[in-house]
Every structure is written in structure tokens, then in C-alpha cells.
């Protein structure tokens, strides 16, 4: 039995297929992962822009300047 010729796709066929595919991937919104609680005493690496003169002040007293900046910020926040 010879293969039946395919019928040409119509605009309605393509539209309904596209709508079904779109609906399948957009019906459920992914939930954001739960926010982790901060562990006391664990430091997080960040990028921070500080004026050069302030950075020079903390670096001039030698190693540990990042800890001194952290202490100054902690004092400024009242913690």
C-alpha cells in the first residue's frame, strides 16, 4: 500500500501546535529557591567600591586591613 501524501499544514494547525507548546512550558511558574539563613561568623566575598584615600588609610597599617574595614562598618551599623 503506497504512502498517503501528507496534507499541507494550515495556519490553524501551526497556531494550535504553537499555542499548545507555549502553554505546556508557561503554565507553571518556577518557585525561587528558599533563601539561606546567614551563619554567624561566616564571611561572604563581595565587591565593594571604596574611595582610594579610605582604602589607603586601612592598608597603611598592614595586614588585616579587610578585617579593620569590617570592624569599622560593624561599628557604623551599631552592631
C-alpha positions, 0 to 999 in steps of 0.5 A: 500500500503506497504512502498517503501524501501528507496534507499541507499544514494550515495556519490553524494547525501551526497556531494550535501546535504553537499555542499548545507548546507555549502553554505546556512550558508557561503554565507553571511558574518556577518557585525561587529557591528558599533563601539561606539563613546567614551563619554567624561568623561566616564571611561572604566575598563581595565587591565593594567600591571604596574611595582610594584615600579610605582604602589607603588609610586601612592598608597603611597599617598592614595586614588585616586591613579587610578585617579593620574595614569590617570592624569599622562598618560593624561599628557604623551599623551599631552592631 
